[in-house]
Amino acid sequence: MSVKWANHESGYAKLQPAIKDYAAKACAAQAELFLKHYKACTGYQDKMPPALIAARKAGVDGSSLSDFRKDKGFNDAYKALDREVDALWKEQVKLRQMCNEAKQTVNDLKILIEHIEEERKAHAKELAEGQDELKNMQAKAKAGKGVLSPATIKLVDGLEKEFKKLDPGLAKLLKEIEADIKDLTEAGGIYRKQVDPKMETYAAKFVKMIEKVLDLAPKPAVATAANNLPDILEEGKLKSGIGKTVVQAGAIKEVCAQALDEAKTDRKAAVTTLKAVKIPMDQMKKFQRLLLTARKKFAKQIKEAKNGNDLEKQFKVVDTALKSTEELLIKTTKAIASMG
């Protein structure tokens, strides 16, 4: 009994860092930090349209993000928002992880409770059996049919003393664990309670939001006169499109990683989380389709262009990014489904 009791205390002690780090108070504080960054993001976002208009008036005649970033006012506004979105994403990931860890710690504590309850029942049974045996021996001795065994008396006395000494401690430990479970259960639900769908996908939709801002500018010409190539293959726009594709691929990778981690404790929530990849994935596919159309229609011009080889290398970047991202999404989806 004493050895098992020590094991329970040791197991509970090992969980103390998690109980403290992922408590409701800690998760609530992290949620407040996330909300603070979200509010800052929306504030910076509101400054983007005026900055775009000012850049156009200042002489920016291109249509890509790189074109507008040549204007200091717009570039400053963009960088401020970009930094804040990065900070928002980091705090969002941390909050999600903390809440998931809280849920896992609840599971660990429930297992510990089961072990303690098993020990209490086993010892209570051992004590009851010893007391019954002692009563039977006492009855026989009284009837002149036997004598009391000193060993049995000593055994039962020892069991009673041990039970009186240790069981209150086990009962107290159970109450402490139950209180921790209540607190951590609250902590585990903070993410879903505080982060609404719009907030949850804000960082993932950052690229799309910037695209909407850029749509406020007049549309550029369909083709550039210099090389007779479609506008999508113009150096600045192609570079911008590829940059967005790389960012989108990275965002999808992070969402997949978080969904897999979340699936360990909440498969349904993980499936919901994984839905956030739809928008960036659709954008990647759309950009690749536009490139494929241009590559097919202007194959001769691309081949004859001075930068033809460079264009082919850039096309490959997009193709590879989309392929690897699609494979990752399929693998992640299957992995989450298998956890059910």
C-alpha positions as CSV (number, residue, x, y, z in Angstrom):
1,M,0.0,0.0,0.0
2,S,2.7,2.5,1.0
3,V,4.6,1.8,-2.3
4,K,1.5,2.4,-4.4
5,W,0.7,5.5,-2.4
6,A,4.1,6.9,-3.2
7,N,3.6,6.1,-6.9
8,H,0.3,8.1,-6.8
9,E,2.0,11.1,-5.2
10,S,4.9,10.8,-7.7
11,G,2.5,10.6,-10.7
12,Y,0.5,13.6,-9.4
13,A,3.8,15.6,-8.9
14,K,4.8,14.9,-12.5
15,L,1.6,16.5,-13.7
16,Q,2.0,19.6,-11.6
17,P,3.8,21.6,-14.3
18,A,1.0,20.9,-16.8
19,I,-1.7,21.6,-14.2
20,K,-0.1,25.0,-13.6
21,D,0.9,25.9,-17.2
22,Y,-2.5,25.0,-18.7
23,A,-4.8,26.0,-16.0
24,A,-7.9,28.0,-16.9
25,K,-6.3,31.2,-15.7
26,A,-3.3,30.7,-17.9
27,C,-5.4,29.8,-21.0
28,A,-7.7,32.8,-20.4
29,A,-4.6,35.1,-20.2
30,Q,-3.4,33.6,-23.5
31,A,-6.8,34.1,-25.1
32,E,-6.7,37.8,-24.0
33,L,-3.3,38.1,-25.7
34,F,-4.7,36.6,-28.9
35,L,-7.7,38.9,-28.8
36,K,-5.4,41.9,-28.3
37,H,-3.5,41.0,-31.5
38,Y,-6.7,40.4,-33.4
39,K,-8.0,43.8,-32.5
40,A,-4.7,45.3,-33.6
41,C,-4.9,43.4,-36.9
42,T,-8.3,44.8,-37.7
43,G,-7.1,48.3,-36.9
44,Y,-4.1,48.0,-39.3
45,Q,-6.4,46.4,-41.9
46,D,-8.6,49.5,-41.9
47,K,-5.6,51.6,-42.8
48,M,-4.8,49.6,-46.0
49,P,-7.5,51.0,-48.4
50,P,-6.6,54.7,-47.7
51,A,-2.9,53.8,-48.1
52,L,-3.7,52.1,-51.5
53,I,-5.6,55.1,-52.8
54,A,-2.8,57.4,-51.6
55,A,-0.2,55.2,-53.4
56,R,-2.2,55.4,-56.6
57,K,-2.4,59.1,-56.4
58,A,1.3,59.3,-55.7
59,G,2.0,57.7,-59.1
60,V,2.0,53.9,-58.6
61,D,0.7,52.5,-61.9
62,G,1.2,48.8,-61.4
63,S,-1.3,46.3,-60.0
64,S,0.7,43.9,-57.9
65,L,1.6,44.0,-54.3
66,S,5.3,44.5,-55.1
67,D,4.2,47.6,-57.2
68,F,2.3,49.2,-54.4
69,R,5.0,48.4,-51.9
70,K,7.3,50.7,-53.8
71,D,5.2,53.5,-52.2
72,K,6.5,54.2,-48.7
73,G,3.1,55.0,-47.2
74,F,1.5,51.8,-48.5
75,N,4.6,49.7,-47.6
76,D,4.6,50.9,-44.0
77,A,0.9,50.1,-43.6
78,Y,1.4,46.7,-45.2
79,K,4.5,45.8,-43.0
80,A,2.7,46.8,-39.9
81,L,-0.3,44.6,-40.7
82,D,2.0,41.7,-41.8
83,R,3.9,41.8,-38.6
84,E,0.8,41.8,-36.5
85,V,-0.7,38.9,-38.5
86,D,2.4,36.9,-37.8
87,A,2.1,37.7,-34.1
88,L,-1.6,36.8,-34.1
89,W,-0.9,33.4,-35.7
90,K,1.8,32.6,-33.2
91,E,-0.5,33.4,-30.3
92,Q,-3.3,31.5,-31.9
93,V,-1.2,28.4,-32.2
94,K,0.0,28.7,-28.6
95,L,-3.6,29.1,-27.3
96,R,-4.7,26.1,-29.3
97,Q,-1.8,24.0,-28.0
98,M,-2.4,25.1,-24.4
99,C,-6.1,24.2,-24.6
100,N,-5.2,20.8,-26.1
101,E,-2.6,20.2,-23.4
102,A,-5.2,21.0,-20.8
103,K,-7.5,18.4,-22.3
104,Q,-4.7,15.8,-22.3
105,T,-3.9,16.6,-18.7
106,V,-7.5,15.9,-17.8
107,N,-7.2,12.5,-19.4
108,D,-4.0,11.8,-17.4
109,L,-5.6,12.9,-14.2
110,K,-8.7,10.6,-14.8
111,I,-6.3,7.7,-15.3
112,L,-4.6,8.5,-12.0
113,I,-8.0,8.7,-10.3
114,E,-8.8,5.2,-11.6
115,H,-5.6,3.8,-10.1
116,I,-6.3,5.5,-6.7
117,E,-9.8,4.2,-6.6
118,E,-8.6,0.7,-7.5
119,E,-6.2,0.8,-4.6
120,R,-8.7,2.1,-2.1
121,K,-11.2,-0.6,-3.1
122,A,-8.5,-3.3,-3.0
123,H,-7.3,-2.3,0.5
124,A,-10.9,-1.9,1.8
125,K,-11.6,-5.4,0.6
126,E,-8.4,-6.8,2.2
127,L,-9.3,-5.1,5.5
128,A,-12.9,-6.4,5.3
129,E,-11.8,-9.9,4.7
130,G,-9.3,-9.8,7.6
131,Q,-12.0,-8.4,9.9
132,D,-14.5,-11.1,8.8
133,E,-11.9,-13.8,9.5
134,L,-11.1,-12.3,12.9
135,K,-14.9,-12.3,13.8
136,N,-15.2,-15.9,12.8
137,M,-12.2,-16.9,14.9
138,Q,-13.6,-14.9,17.9
139,A,-17.0,-16.7,17.5
140,K,-15.4,-20.1,17.4
141,A,-13.2,-19.3,20.4
142,K,-16.2,-18.2,22.4
143,A,-18.0,-21.4,21.5
144,G,-15.0,-23.4,22.6
145,K,-14.2,-24.6,19.1
146,G,-10.9,-22.9,18.6
147,V,-8.5,-20.3,19.7
148,L,-7.6,-16.8,18.5
149,S,-4.6,-16.6,16.3
150,P,-2.2,-13.9,17.4
151,A,-0.9,-13.6,13.9
152,T,-4.4,-12.9,12.6
153,I,-5.1,-10.3,15.3
154,K,-1.8,-8.6,14.5
155,L,-2.6,-8.7,10.7
156,V,-6.0,-7.1,11.1
157,D,-4.7,-4.6,13.6
158,G,-2.0,-3.6,11.1
159,L,-4.5,-3.3,8.2
160,E,-6.8,-1.1,10.3
161,K,-4.0,1.2,11.3
162,E,-2.7,1.4,7.7
163,F,-6.2,2.1,6.4
164,K,-6.8,4.8,8.9
165,K,-3.4,6.3,8.1
166,L,-3.5,6.2,4.3
167,D,-7.1,6.3,3.2
168,P,-7.7,9.9,4.3
169,G,-4.7,10.9,2.4
170,L,-6.0,9.2,-0.7
171,A,-9.4,10.8,-0.3
172,K,-7.7,14.2,0.0
173,L,-5.7,13.6,-3.1
174,L,-8.8,12.6,-5.0
175,K,-10.5,15.9,-4.1
176,E,-7.4,17.8,-5.2
177,I,-7.3,16.0,-8.5
178,E,-11.1,16.5,-9.0
179,A,-10.6,20.2,-8.5
180,D,-7.8,20.2,-11.1
181,I,-9.9,18.3,-13.6
182,K,-12.7,20.9,-13.2
183,D,-10.3,23.8,-13.8
184,L,-8.5,22.1,-16.7
185,T,-11.8,21.1,-18.3
186,E,-12.7,24.8,-18.3
187,A,-9.3,25.6,-19.8
188,G,-9.7,23.1,-22.5
189,G,-12.9,24.8,-23.8
190,I,-11.5,28.4,-23.8
191,Y,-10.2,28.2,-27.4
192,R,-13.6,27.3,-28.9
193,K,-15.4,29.7,-26.5
194,Q,-13.2,32.8,-27.2
195,V,-12.1,32.3,-30.8
196,D,-14.9,32.6,-33.3
197,P,-14.6,31.2,-36.9
198,K,-13.8,34.6,-38.3
199,M,-10.9,35.1,-35.9
200,E,-9.7,31.5,-36.3
201,T,-9.2,31.9,-40.1
202,Y,-8.0,35.5,-40.1
203,A,-4.3,34.7,-40.5
204,A,-5.0,32.0,-43.0
205,K,-7.0,34.4,-45.1
206,F,-4.5,37.2,-44.9
207,V,-3.4,36.8,-48.5
208,K,-6.9,36.8,-49.8
209,M,-7.6,39.9,-47.7
210,I,-4.6,41.7,-49.3
211,E,-5.9,40.6,-52.8
212,K,-9.3,42.3,-52.0
213,V,-7.5,45.5,-51.0
214,L,-5.5,45.5,-54.2
215,D,-8.7,45.0,-56.2
216,L,-9.6,48.5,-55.2
217,A,-7.0,49.7,-57.7
218,P,-7.8,50.1,-61.5
219,K,-7.2,46.9,-63.4
220,P,-4.0,46.7,-65.4
221,A,-3.7,46.0,-69.1
222,V,-4.2,42.4,-70.2
223,A,-0.8,42.1,-71.8
224,T,2.6,44.0,-71.7
225,A,3.7,45.6,-74.9
226,A,7.4,44.9,-74.2
227,N,7.3,41.2,-74.8
228,N,3.7,40.4,-75.9
229,L,3.3,38.1,-72.9
230,P,0.1,38.0,-70.8
231,D,0.1,40.2,-67.7
232,I,0.3,37.3,-65.4
233,L,3.8,36.5,-66.7
234,E,5.0,40.1,-66.2
235,E,8.0,39.9,-63.8
236,G,6.5,41.8,-60.9
237,K,3.1,40.1,-61.0
238,L,4.6,36.6,-61.5
239,K,7.0,37.1,-58.6
240,S,4.1,38.3,-56.4
241,G,1.9,35.4,-57.4
242,I,4.6,32.9,-56.6
243,G,5.3,34.6,-53.3
244,K,1.6,34.2,-52.4
245,T,1.7,30.6,-53.4
246,V,4.7,29.9,-51.1
247,V,3.0,31.7,-48.2
248,Q,-0.3,29.8,-48.8
249,A,1.6,26.5,-48.9
250,G,3.3,27.3,-45.6
251,A,0.0,28.3,-44.0
252,I,-1.7,25.0,-45.1
253,K,1.3,23.1,-43.7
254,E,0.8,24.8,-40.3
255,V,-2.9,24.2,-40.3
256,C,-2.4,20.5,-41.1
257,A,0.1,20.2,-38.3
258,Q,-2.2,21.8,-35.8
259,A,-5.2,19.7,-37.0
260,L,-3.1,16.5,-36.5
261,D,-2.1,17.6,-33.0
262,E,-5.7,18.5,-32.2
263,A,-7.0,15.2,-33.5
264,K,-5.2,13.4,-30.6
265,T,-7.8,14.8,-28.2
266,D,-10.7,16.1,-30.3
267,R,-11.1,14.6,-33.8
268,K,-14.2,16.6,-34.6
269,A,-12.5,19.9,-33.8
270,A,-9.5,18.8,-35.9
271,V,-11.8,18.2,-38.9
272,T,-13.2,21.7,-38.4
273,T,-9.7,23.2,-38.1
274,L,-8.7,21.5,-41.4
275,K,-11.4,23.3,-43.3
276,A,-9.3,26.5,-43.0
277,V,-7.1,25.2,-45.8
278,K,-9.9,25.4,-48.4
279,I,-9.4,29.1,-49.2
280,P,-5.6,29.1,-49.6
281,M,-5.8,25.8,-51.5
282,D,-8.4,27.1,-53.9
283,Q,-6.2,30.2,-54.5
284,M,-3.1,28.1,-55.2
285,K,-5.1,26.0,-57.7
286,K,-6.6,29.1,-59.4
287,F,-3.1,30.7,-59.8
288,Q,-1.7,27.5,-61.3
289,R,-4.6,27.2,-63.7
290,L,-4.0,30.7,-64.9
291,L,-0.3,29.9,-65.4
292,L,-1.1,26.7,-67.3
293,T,-3.4,28.6,-69.6
294,A,-0.8,31.2,-70.3
295,R,1.9,28.6,-70.7
296,K,-0.1,26.8,-73.3
297,K,-1.4,29.8,-75.2
298,F,2.0,31.6,-75.2
299,A,4.3,28.6,-75.4
300,K,6.2,30.0,-78.4
301,Q,6.6,33.5,-76.9
302,I,7.9,32.0,-73.6
303,K,10.4,29.9,-75.4
304,E,11.7,32.8,-77.4
305,A,11.7,35.2,-74.5
306,K,15.1,36.2,-73.0
307,N,13.9,35.1,-69.6
308,G,12.3,31.9,-70.9
309,N,14.4,29.6,-68.8
310,D,13.8,31.6,-65.7
311,L,10.0,31.5,-66.4
312,E,10.1,27.7,-66.6
313,K,11.9,27.5,-63.3
314,Q,9.3,29.7,-61.7
315,F,6.5,27.6,-63.2
316,K,8.1,24.5,-61.6
317,V,8.1,26.2,-58.2
318,V,4.3,26.6,-58.4
319,D,3.7,23.1,-59.7
320,T,5.9,21.6,-57.0
321,A,4.3,23.6,-54.2
322,L,0.8,22.7,-55.2
323,K,1.6,19.0,-55.6
324,S,3.4,18.7,-52.3
325,T,0.6,20.6,-50.5
326,E,-2.1,18.4,-52.0
327,E,-0.3,15.3,-51.0
328,L,0.1,16.7,-47.4
329,L,-3.6,17.5,-47.2
330,I,-4.6,14.0,-48.4
331,K,-2.2,12.4,-45.9
332,T,-3.4,14.6,-43.1
333,T,-7.1,13.9,-43.9
334,K,-6.5,10.2,-43.9
335,A,-4.5,10.3,-40.6
336,I,-7.3,12.3,-38.8
337,A,-9.9,9.9,-40.2
338,S,-7.9,6.9,-38.9
339,M,-7.9,8.4,-35.4
340,G,-11.7,8.1,-35.2
